[in-house]
Amino acid sequence: MLSHMMTFPRRAAVLISLVASSCASAVTTAPAPVTSTVVVPAPAPVVVADPLEAFGGVYAIAGAPVADGCGGEIVLAARTITVNPAARTLFADVVNRTYTARVEDGRLIAEGHFQARGTCPETVIFERWILTLTPDGRLEGTLESLWPRAPDCANPCLITFVIAASRT
């Protein structure tokens, strides 16, 4: 019986050891946190076309006065205009004038001051084209022209032409 009692503690130690090892294997350790780097590409730059590009080209023009404060003395001489988006200009043939061009509220605005022969000494005129591009590619709008005239050179007269222009 003594030998039997002596083996009991050894069996108990083995049993305790087995229980402890199975408990240890049953213990779940938390997985290491997963870290990852997500690279979000920068958004592609938004390329906005120059609105003046839509107006570019050569146009045959026609026009008639709609308001004439100059007594019929000023006429529309140009027959062709050229809109150059790269140079940001509108050029009118015949009168050989180059205007600074820009787009505002969807309209082409081209304007300039020019020396001209007139009834006043050192006549400087001011002209402004205001043109809208139609869906079919034509231009419609006005040309306003201010001219000093004698005898009242300090108060220029204004003539406004309605303009219709077609690409050539």
C-alpha positions as CSV (number, residue, x, y, z in Angstrom):
1,M,0.0,0.0,0.0
2,L,2.8,2.3,0.7
3,S,4.1,1.9,-2.9
4,H,0.6,2.7,-4.1
5,M,0.5,5.9,-2.0
6,M,3.8,6.9,-3.3
7,T,2.8,6.7,-6.9
8,F,-0.3,8.8,-6.3
9,P,1.5,12.0,-5.9
10,R,3.5,11.3,-9.0
11,R,0.3,10.6,-10.9
12,A,-1.2,13.7,-9.5
13,A,1.8,15.7,-10.6
14,V,1.5,14.2,-14.1
15,L,-2.2,14.9,-14.1
16,I,-1.6,18.5,-12.9
17,S,1.0,18.9,-15.5
18,L,-1.3,17.6,-18.3
19,V,-4.1,19.9,-17.1
20,A,-1.8,22.9,-16.9
21,S,-0.4,22.2,-20.4
22,S,-3.8,21.8,-22.0
23,C,-5.0,25.0,-20.3
24,A,-1.9,26.8,-21.6
25,S,-2.6,25.6,-25.1
26,A,-6.3,26.6,-24.8
27,V,-5.3,30.1,-23.9
28,T,-5.6,32.2,-27.0
29,T,-3.4,35.2,-27.3
30,A,-4.7,38.2,-29.1
31,P,-3.2,38.5,-32.6
32,A,-0.8,41.3,-33.2
33,P,-2.5,44.4,-34.6
34,V,-2.4,44.5,-38.4
35,T,-1.1,47.7,-39.7
36,S,-1.2,48.6,-43.3
37,T,-0.4,51.7,-45.2
38,V,-2.9,52.7,-47.8
39,V,-1.5,55.1,-50.4
40,V,-4.2,57.3,-51.8
41,P,-3.0,58.9,-55.1
42,A,-3.3,62.7,-55.3
43,P,-6.2,63.7,-57.4
44,A,-5.4,64.4,-61.0
45,P,-5.2,68.2,-61.7
46,V,-8.3,69.5,-63.2
47,V,-7.5,71.0,-66.6
48,V,-9.9,73.8,-67.4
49,A,-9.7,74.8,-71.0
50,D,-9.3,78.5,-71.6
51,P,-12.8,79.7,-72.4
52,L,-11.3,82.0,-75.1
53,E,-10.4,78.8,-77.1
54,A,-14.0,78.3,-78.1
55,F,-14.1,81.6,-79.8
56,G,-10.8,81.1,-81.7
57,G,-10.9,81.4,-85.5
58,V,-11.5,83.7,-88.5
59,Y,-15.0,85.1,-89.0
60,A,-16.7,87.0,-91.9
61,I,-18.7,89.8,-90.3
62,A,-21.7,91.9,-91.1
63,G,-23.2,94.7,-89.1
64,A,-25.6,97.6,-89.1
65,P,-26.0,100.6,-86.7
66,V,-28.6,100.1,-84.0
67,A,-27.9,103.3,-82.1
68,D,-26.1,106.2,-83.9
69,G,-25.1,109.2,-81.9
70,C,-22.6,110.2,-84.6
71,G,-24.9,111.5,-87.3
72,G,-24.1,108.7,-89.8
73,E,-20.5,109.7,-90.0
74,I,-19.0,106.4,-88.7
75,V,-19.4,103.2,-90.6
76,L,-18.5,99.6,-90.0
77,A,-15.4,99.1,-92.2
78,A,-14.1,95.7,-91.1
79,R,-15.1,92.6,-93.1
80,T,-13.2,89.9,-91.2
81,I,-12.2,89.5,-87.6
82,T,-9.7,87.0,-86.2
83,V,-9.8,85.8,-82.6
84,N,-6.4,84.5,-81.5
85,P,-6.8,82.8,-78.1
86,A,-3.0,82.3,-77.6
87,A,-2.3,86.0,-78.1
88,R,-5.6,86.9,-76.4
89,T,-6.6,89.3,-79.2
90,L,-9.2,90.1,-81.7
91,F,-8.0,91.6,-85.0
92,A,-10.2,93.5,-87.3
93,D,-9.1,93.8,-90.9
94,V,-9.5,96.9,-93.1
95,V,-9.1,99.2,-90.1
96,N,-6.1,97.1,-89.0
97,R,-6.9,97.2,-85.3
98,T,-5.9,94.6,-82.6
99,Y,-8.0,94.5,-79.5
100,T,-7.3,92.9,-76.2
101,A,-9.7,89.9,-75.7
102,R,-11.1,88.1,-72.7
103,V,-14.1,86.1,-71.8
104,E,-16.6,87.4,-69.2
105,D,-19.8,85.6,-68.3
106,G,-19.5,83.4,-71.4
107,R,-19.1,86.4,-73.7
108,L,-16.1,87.5,-75.7
109,I,-15.1,91.1,-74.8
110,A,-12.5,92.7,-77.0
111,E,-11.6,96.4,-76.6
112,G,-8.9,99.0,-77.3
113,H,-8.0,102.6,-77.7
114,F,-6.8,103.7,-81.2
115,Q,-5.4,106.8,-82.9
116,A,-7.7,107.7,-85.8
117,R,-8.2,110.4,-88.3
118,G,-11.1,112.6,-87.2
119,T,-12.3,116.1,-86.8
120,C,-10.6,116.6,-83.4
121,P,-6.8,117.0,-82.9
122,E,-5.2,113.7,-81.8
123,T,-8.4,111.7,-82.1
124,V,-8.3,108.7,-79.9
125,I,-11.3,106.3,-80.2
126,F,-12.4,103.6,-77.9
127,E,-14.1,100.4,-79.3
128,R,-15.5,97.4,-77.5
129,W,-16.8,94.1,-79.1
130,I,-19.2,92.1,-77.1
131,L,-19.9,88.8,-78.8
132,T,-21.6,85.6,-77.8
133,L,-20.9,82.2,-79.4
134,T,-24.0,80.5,-80.7
135,P,-24.4,76.7,-80.6
136,D,-23.7,76.5,-84.3
137,G,-20.4,78.3,-83.9
138,R,-21.4,81.8,-85.1
139,L,-20.8,85.0,-83.1
140,E,-23.5,87.5,-82.4
141,G,-23.4,90.8,-80.5
142,T,-22.3,94.4,-80.7
143,L,-19.5,96.7,-81.5
144,E,-19.5,100.0,-79.6
145,S,-17.4,102.8,-80.9
146,L,-16.8,106.2,-79.1
147,W,-15.5,109.0,-81.4
148,P,-14.5,112.5,-80.5
149,R,-16.1,115.0,-83.0
150,A,-15.8,118.7,-83.5
151,P,-17.0,121.0,-82.4
152,D,-17.4,119.2,-79.0
153,C,-14.2,117.1,-78.9
154,A,-14.5,116.6,-75.1
155,N,-17.8,114.6,-75.5
156,P,-17.4,111.7,-77.9
157,C,-20.3,110.4,-79.9
158,L,-21.3,106.7,-79.5
159,I,-22.3,104.4,-82.3
160,T,-23.4,100.8,-81.7
161,F,-23.4,98.2,-84.4
162,V,-25.2,94.9,-84.2
163,I,-22.8,92.2,-85.4
164,A,-23.3,88.8,-86.9
165,A,-20.2,86.7,-87.7
166,S,-19.7,83.3,-89.4
167,R,-16.5,81.2,-89.4
168,T,-14.7,81.2,-92.7
